[in-house]
Amino acid sequence: MLFSAFFSGMEIAFVSSNRMLAEMDKNRNSITQRIVDFFYHHPNDFVSTTLVGNNIVLVVYGILIAHFFDSTIFVGLESGYRVMADTILSTIIVLFVGEFMPKTLFKSNPNKLLAFFSPLVFVFYIILWPISRLSTFLSKILLRLLGVKIDTSNGVGEFSKVDLDFLVQSSIENAKSDDDIEDEVKIFQNALDFSDTKVRDCMVPRTEINAVEKNCTLEELKQKFIESGNSKIIVYNEDIDHVEGYIHSSEMFRDPAHWTDHINSIPFVPETMAAQRLMHMLLQEKKSLGIVVDEFGGTSGLVSLEDIVEEIFGDIEDEHDNMKYISKKNEDGSYTLSARLEIDRVNELFDLALPESDDYMTIGGFILHEYQSFPKLNEVIQIGKYRFKIIKNTMTKIELVRLWIDK
């Protein structure tokens, strides 16, 4: 009965296992993973081994259990009733012990159990190979006689987007919390969502672009490099809506007196362009920056190759990332937040449920969208169960808020 449970459990483990997760296993050079990989490339051999093995042990089980029952429990029964009783009781035992229990157990963690017991299955594969081959051969002949087309391929090929999506969704569902989700899974999730990401979703807004006027002095340009910490500064003519390109900090050491002669061109892209398409364009043109324009031709923001890559791999910190947005939980249960923080980022950090929408992306955008007016300093704004107090602002934007969540 244990062998029957083993074969039934391994069959459901193989069918339920995630091949992509197995391919990502860190112990790819181990013997168990090599065996699993072999069975993934020869699924028919695995299934035939488990089926033949299960049938053999069930036949042996039927003979032994009937003899046991006839000599113990059903000694005084007539032959006809004894056969019926043997059949009913042995079937119940098979269904419960040999099918239901092992399949439930193995289905709960198919990849690990498949890897753990795969060496034993391989031993049975070698022992039962002649019988498995014969049964496979006979079944193919029968199918051909019935006119059924047989797929001779092993069904093993490259992973599709569906496989990747299944891996991500199953990993998220099995995770107890967001912290339990592996970084690789988060990257895959971002990669799946990347095709829907627009340039406006990853750009630096117009008001935060570090730029200088083309006629500024050399000293002003140097000061802008020092203040921003950036290696590239946008250069415009008259106003930010007329961008001419960007200047690299290295020009300060080459020919600083004639730095305007070394302004690099920069591509202009619409807000609605797909981030994936822009990334390909920047790589082909060997550019790292792009100016984002709105439907009226005005400058909407600035996007860099790093910003696009961060949409997949998360925040990438370097020596120039000096601006840190404030996000902390206070002792009284409130939160101090920079208005430029994105809603989904805040929800992820503090496990909140701030409403997300295509109409806004940040805390400040959420407040302005709901309040429909520009708030004053220290003004308290109630939006549903969320209460915001404006801690710091300017004439044109909200910079820092405090958030309370009413129970």
C-alpha positions as CSV (number, residue, x, y, z in Angstrom):
1,M,0.0,0.0,0.0
2,L,2.9,2.3,0.7
3,F,4.3,1.8,-2.8
4,S,0.9,2.6,-4.3
5,A,0.7,5.8,-2.2
6,F,4.2,6.6,-3.4
7,F,3.5,6.2,-7.1
8,S,0.2,8.1,-6.9
9,G,1.8,10.9,-4.9
10,M,4.7,11.2,-7.3
11,E,2.4,11.2,-10.3
12,I,0.4,14.2,-8.9
13,A,3.6,15.9,-7.8
14,F,5.0,15.7,-11.3
15,V,1.8,17.0,-12.9
16,S,1.4,19.8,-10.3
17,S,5.1,20.9,-10.1
18,N,6.3,24.2,-11.5
19,R,9.0,23.4,-14.1
20,M,10.2,27.0,-14.2
21,L,10.7,27.0,-10.5
22,A,12.7,23.8,-10.8
23,E,14.9,25.4,-13.5
24,M,15.6,28.3,-11.2
25,D,16.7,26.0,-8.4
26,K,20.1,27.0,-7.0
27,N,21.3,23.4,-6.8
28,R,21.1,22.7,-10.5
29,N,24.3,20.6,-10.4
30,S,22.9,18.2,-7.7
31,I,22.0,14.6,-8.7
32,T,18.4,15.0,-7.7
33,Q,17.9,18.1,-9.9
34,R,19.6,16.3,-12.8
35,I,17.1,13.5,-12.4
36,V,14.2,15.9,-12.2
37,D,15.5,17.6,-15.3
38,F,15.7,14.3,-17.1
39,F,12.1,13.4,-16.3
40,Y,11.0,16.9,-17.4
41,H,12.5,16.2,-20.8
42,H,11.0,12.7,-20.8
43,P,7.6,13.1,-19.3
44,N,6.1,10.0,-21.0
45,D,8.8,7.8,-19.3
46,F,8.0,9.2,-15.9
47,V,4.2,8.8,-16.3
48,S,4.5,5.2,-17.7
49,T,6.9,4.3,-14.8
50,T,4.5,5.5,-12.1
51,L,1.4,3.9,-13.9
52,V,3.1,0.5,-14.4
53,G,4.5,0.5,-10.9
54,N,1.2,1.4,-9.4
55,N,-0.7,-1.2,-11.4
56,I,1.8,-3.9,-10.4
57,V,1.6,-3.1,-6.6
58,L,-2.2,-2.9,-6.8
59,V,-2.4,-6.4,-8.3
60,V,-0.1,-7.7,-5.6
61,Y,-2.0,-5.8,-3.0
62,G,-5.3,-7.3,-4.2
63,I,-4.0,-10.8,-4.0
64,L,-2.5,-10.4,-0.5
65,I,-5.3,-8.3,1.0
66,A,-7.9,-10.9,-0.2
67,H,-6.0,-13.7,1.3
68,F,-5.6,-11.8,4.6
69,F,-9.3,-10.9,4.8
70,D,-10.4,-14.4,3.9
71,S,-8.3,-15.9,6.7
72,T,-9.1,-13.4,9.4
73,I,-12.1,-11.0,9.1
74,F,-14.4,-12.9,6.7
75,V,-13.7,-16.5,7.7
76,G,-17.3,-17.6,8.2
77,L,-18.8,-15.9,5.1
78,E,-19.9,-17.6,2.0
79,S,-17.7,-17.4,-1.1
80,G,-19.9,-14.9,-2.9
81,Y,-20.3,-12.5,0.0
82,R,-16.6,-12.9,0.9
83,V,-15.6,-11.7,-2.6
84,M,-17.9,-8.7,-2.4
85,A,-16.7,-7.8,1.1
86,D,-13.1,-8.1,0.0
87,T,-13.7,-5.9,-3.0
88,I,-15.5,-3.1,-1.1
89,L,-13.1,-3.0,1.9
90,S,-9.9,-3.2,-0.2
91,T,-11.3,-0.5,-2.6
92,I,-12.0,1.9,0.3
93,I,-8.4,1.3,1.6
94,V,-6.9,2.0,-1.8
95,L,-9.0,5.1,-2.4
96,F,-8.1,6.6,1.0
97,V,-4.6,5.4,1.6
98,G,-3.3,4.9,-1.9
99,E,-5.0,7.9,-3.7
100,F,-6.6,10.6,-1.5
101,M,-4.0,11.0,1.2
102,P,-0.8,10.8,-0.9
103,K,-2.2,13.1,-3.6
104,T,-3.3,15.7,-1.1
105,L,0.1,15.5,0.6
106,F,2.3,15.6,-2.5
107,K,0.2,18.3,-4.1
108,S,0.8,20.6,-1.2
109,N,4.5,20.9,-2.0
110,P,5.1,19.2,-5.4
111,N,8.5,20.7,-6.3
112,K,10.3,19.7,-3.1
113,L,8.8,16.3,-2.8
114,L,9.4,15.6,-6.5
115,A,13.1,16.5,-6.0
116,F,13.4,14.5,-2.8
117,F,11.9,11.3,-4.1
118,S,13.2,11.5,-7.7
119,P,16.2,9.2,-7.1
120,L,13.8,6.4,-5.9
121,V,11.6,7.0,-9.0
122,F,14.7,6.7,-11.2
123,V,15.5,3.3,-9.6
124,F,12.0,2.1,-10.5
125,Y,12.4,3.6,-13.9
126,I,15.5,1.4,-14.6
127,I,13.8,-1.7,-13.1
128,L,10.5,-1.2,-14.9
129,W,12.0,0.1,-18.2
130,P,11.3,-3.0,-20.3
131,I,7.6,-3.2,-19.1
132,S,7.1,0.5,-19.5
133,R,8.5,0.5,-23.0
134,L,6.3,-2.4,-23.9
135,S,3.2,-0.8,-22.5
136,T,4.0,2.5,-24.3
137,F,4.6,0.7,-27.6
138,L,1.3,-1.2,-27.3
139,S,-0.6,1.9,-26.4
140,K,0.8,3.8,-29.4
141,I,-0.3,0.9,-31.7
142,L,-3.8,1.0,-30.2
143,L,-4.0,4.8,-30.6
144,R,-2.9,4.5,-34.3
145,L,-5.6,1.9,-34.9
146,L,-8.2,4.2,-33.5
147,G,-7.0,7.0,-35.7
148,V,-5.6,9.2,-32.9
149,K,-2.7,11.5,-33.9
150,I,0.3,11.0,-31.6
151,D,2.5,13.9,-30.6
152,T,6.1,12.5,-30.8
153,S,7.7,15.6,-29.2
154,N,8.5,15.7,-25.5
155,G,6.7,19.0,-25.1
156,V,9.7,20.7,-23.7
157,G,10.6,24.1,-25.1
158,E,11.2,27.6,-24.2
159,F,9.2,29.2,-21.4
160,S,6.4,31.5,-22.5
161,K,4.9,34.5,-20.8
162,V,2.1,32.3,-19.6
163,D,4.6,30.1,-17.7
164,L,6.2,33.2,-16.2
165,D,2.8,34.6,-15.1
166,F,1.9,31.3,-13.6
167,L,5.2,31.2,-11.6
168,V,4.6,34.8,-10.3
169,Q,0.9,34.3,-9.4
170,S,1.5,30.9,-7.6
171,S,4.5,32.4,-5.7
172,I,2.4,35.4,-4.6
173,E,-0.5,33.2,-3.6
174,N,1.7,30.8,-1.5
175,A,3.5,33.7,0.2
176,K,2.3,34.5,3.7
177,S,3.3,38.2,3.4
178,D,4.9,40.5,0.9
179,D,8.3,40.0,2.7
180,D,8.1,36.3,1.8
181,I,8.0,36.9,-1.9
182,E,11.4,36.3,-3.4
183,D,13.2,39.2,-5.2
184,E,13.3,37.1,-8.4
185,V,9.5,36.8,-8.3
186,K,9.1,40.6,-7.8
187,I,11.4,41.2,-10.8
188,F,9.4,38.8,-12.9
189,Q,6.2,40.6,-11.9
190,N,7.7,43.9,-12.8
191,A,8.8,42.5,-16.1
192,L,5.3,41.2,-16.9
193,D,3.9,44.6,-16.1
194,F,6.6,46.4,-18.0
195,S,4.8,46.1,-21.3
196,D,1.9,48.2,-19.9
197,T,4.3,50.9,-18.5
198,K,4.2,54.3,-20.1
199,V,7.0,56.9,-20.1
200,R,4.9,59.2,-17.8
201,D,5.0,56.4,-15.2
202,C,8.8,56.6,-14.8
203,M,9.7,60.2,-15.6
204,V,11.1,62.9,-13.3
205,P,8.5,65.7,-13.4
206,R,9.1,69.0,-15.0
207,T,9.5,70.9,-11.6
208,E,12.3,68.6,-10.5
209,I,14.5,68.8,-13.7
210,N,17.9,70.1,-13.0
211,A,18.5,72.5,-15.8
212,V,20.3,75.7,-16.7
213,E,19.7,78.5,-19.3
214,K,22.0,78.4,-22.3
215,N,23.3,81.9,-21.6
216,C,24.1,81.2,-17.9
217,T,27.7,81.8,-16.7
218,L,30.2,79.1,-16.2
219,E,30.1,79.6,-12.5
220,E,26.3,79.0,-12.4
221,L,26.7,75.8,-14.4
222,K,29.4,74.5,-12.0
223,Q,27.2,75.4,-9.0
224,K,24.3,73.5,-10.6
225,F,26.5,70.4,-11.0
226,I,27.5,70.7,-7.3
227,E,24.0,71.2,-6.0
228,S,22.4,68.4,-8.0
229,G,25.1,65.8,-7.8
230,N,24.2,64.8,-11.3
231,S,26.6,64.1,-14.1
232,K,24.3,65.6,-16.8
233,I,22.5,68.9,-16.7
234,I,19.7,69.8,-19.1
235,V,20.3,73.0,-21.1
236,Y,17.4,75.1,-22.4
237,N,16.9,78.3,-24.4
238,E,14.8,81.0,-22.6
239,D,12.6,78.5,-20.8
240,I,12.3,74.8,-20.0
241,D,9.9,74.2,-22.9
242,H,12.7,74.9,-25.3
243,V,15.3,72.3,-24.4
244,E,18.4,72.1,-26.5
245,G,20.1,69.2,-25.0
246,Y,22.3,68.4,-22.0
247,I,25.9,69.1,-20.9
248,H,28.1,66.4,-19.3
249,S,30.2,67.3,-16.2
250,S,33.3,66.0,-18.0
251,E,33.2,69.1,-20.2
252,M,34.1,71.2,-17.2
253,F,37.6,69.6,-17.4
254,R,38.0,69.7,-21.2
255,D,36.9,73.0,-22.6
256,P,34.9,74.9,-19.9
257,A,35.2,78.3,-21.6
258,H,33.3,77.0,-24.6
259,W,30.9,74.5,-22.9
260,T,28.0,75.6,-25.1
261,D,29.7,74.1,-28.1
262,H,29.6,70.7,-26.5
263,I,25.8,70.4,-25.7
264,N,24.7,66.9,-26.6
265,S,21.4,66.4,-28.4
266,I,18.5,64.7,-26.6
267,P,15.5,62.8,-28.0
268,F,12.0,64.1,-27.4
269,V,9.3,61.5,-26.6
270,P,5.6,61.7,-25.8
271,E,4.2,60.9,-22.4
272,T,2.2,58.0,-23.9
273,M,5.1,56.2,-25.4
274,A,5.6,52.7,-24.0
275,A,8.6,52.6,-21.7
276,Q,9.8,49.3,-23.4
277,R,9.9,51.1,-26.8
278,L,11.8,54.0,-25.3
279,M,14.4,51.7,-23.7
280,H,15.0,50.1,-27.1
281,M,15.3,53.5,-28.8
282,L,17.8,54.9,-26.2
283,L,19.9,51.8,-26.5
284,Q,20.0,51.9,-30.3
285,E,20.8,55.6,-30.3
286,K,23.3,55.1,-27.4
287,K,21.5,57.8,-25.3
288,S,20.7,57.8,-21.6
289,L,18.3,60.7,-21.4
290,G,15.0,61.7,-23.0
291,I,12.8,64.8,-22.7
292,V,9.1,63.9,-22.2
293,V,6.7,66.3,-23.9
294,D,2.9,66.6,-23.4
295,E,0.2,66.8,-26.1
296,F,0.7,70.5,-26.4
297,G,4.5,70.2,-27.0
298,G,5.5,71.5,-23.6
299,T,8.1,69.8,-21.5
300,S,6.4,67.4,-19.1
301,G,9.4,65.7,-17.6
302,L,12.8,64.0,-18.0
303,V,13.3,60.2,-18.3
304,S,16.6,58.3,-18.0
305,L,17.6,54.8,-18.9
306,E,18.1,54.2,-15.2
307,D,14.5,55.2,-14.4
308,I,13.3,52.7,-17.0
309,V,15.5,49.9,-15.6
310,E,14.3,50.7,-12.1
311,E,10.7,49.8,-13.2
312,I,11.9,46.2,-13.5
313,F,14.6,45.8,-10.9
314,G,13.5,48.3,-8.3
315,D,15.3,51.3,-7.0
316,I,19.0,51.5,-8.1
317,E,21.0,53.7,-5.7
318,D,24.2,55.3,-6.9
319,E,26.5,58.1,-5.7
320,H,24.3,60.7,-7.3
321,D,21.1,59.6,-5.5
322,N,21.2,62.3,-2.9
323,M,17.6,63.2,-2.7
324,K,15.8,60.9,-0.2
325,Y,12.1,61.1,0.2
326,I,10.9,60.9,3.8
327,S,8.7,58.0,4.7
328,K,8.5,57.0,8.4
329,K,6.0,55.8,10.9
330,N,5.7,57.9,14.0
331,E,5.2,56.6,17.6
332,D,1.6,57.8,17.7
333,G,0.7,55.6,14.7
334,S,0.8,58.4,12.1
335,Y,3.0,58.6,9.1
336,T,5.3,61.4,7.9
337,L,5.6,61.2,4.1
338,S,7.1,63.2,1.2
339,A,4.3,64.2,-1.2
340,R,6.5,63.0,-4.1
341,L,6.3,59.4,-2.8
342,E,4.3,57.1,-5.1
343,I,1.1,55.6,-3.7
344,D,2.0,52.0,-4.5
345,R,5.4,52.5,-2.8
346,V,3.7,53.8,0.4
347,N,1.2,50.9,0.4
348,E,4.1,48.5,0.0
349,L,6.2,50.1,2.7
350,F,3.6,50.3,5.4
351,D,1.0,47.8,4.3
352,L,-1.6,50.5,3.7
353,A,-4.5,50.6,1.3
354,L,-4.4,54.1,-0.1
355,P,-6.5,54.2,-3.3
356,E,-4.6,54.0,-6.5
357,S,-5.7,55.5,-9.8
358,D,-4.5,56.4,-13.3
359,D,-5.4,60.1,-12.5
360,Y,-2.5,60.4,-10.0
361,M,0.7,58.6,-8.9
362,T,1.9,60.3,-5.7
363,I,0.7,61.3,-2.3
364,G,0.6,64.9,-3.4
365,G,-1.3,64.0,-6.6
366,F,-3.9,62.0,-4.5
367,I,-4.5,65.0,-2.2
368,L,-4.9,67.5,-5.1
369,H,-7.1,65.1,-7.0
370,E,-9.5,64.6,-4.1
371,Y,-9.3,68.1,-2.6
372,Q,-9.7,69.9,-5.9
373,S,-7.8,72.9,-4.5
374,F,-4.3,73.8,-3.4
375,P,-4.0,73.4,0.4
376,K,-2.4,75.9,2.8
377,L,0.3,75.2,5.3
378,N,-0.9,73.3,8.4
379,E,-4.3,72.7,6.7
380,V,-5.9,69.4,7.6
381,I,-7.6,67.5,4.8
382,Q,-10.0,64.6,5.3
383,I,-10.3,62.1,2.5
384,G,-12.4,59.1,3.6
385,K,-10.6,57.5,6.5
386,Y,-7.3,59.2,5.6
387,R,-6.5,62.5,7.3
388,F,-3.6,64.6,5.9
389,K,-1.9,67.6,7.5
390,I,0.2,69.8,5.2
391,I,3.6,70.2,7.0
392,K,5.6,71.8,4.2
393,N,4.7,73.3,0.9
394,T,5.6,76.0,-1.7
395,M,3.5,78.2,-3.8
396,T,3.2,75.4,-6.5
397,K,3.5,72.0,-4.8
398,I,3.0,70.0,-1.6
399,E,6.3,68.8,-0.2
400,L,5.7,67.0,3.1
401,V,2.5,65.7,4.8
402,R,1.5,63.8,7.9
403,L,-1.0,61.1,7.6
404,W,-3.5,59.6,10.2
405,I,-5.8,56.7,9.5
406,D,-9.1,56.8,11.3
407,K,-10.4,53.5,12.6
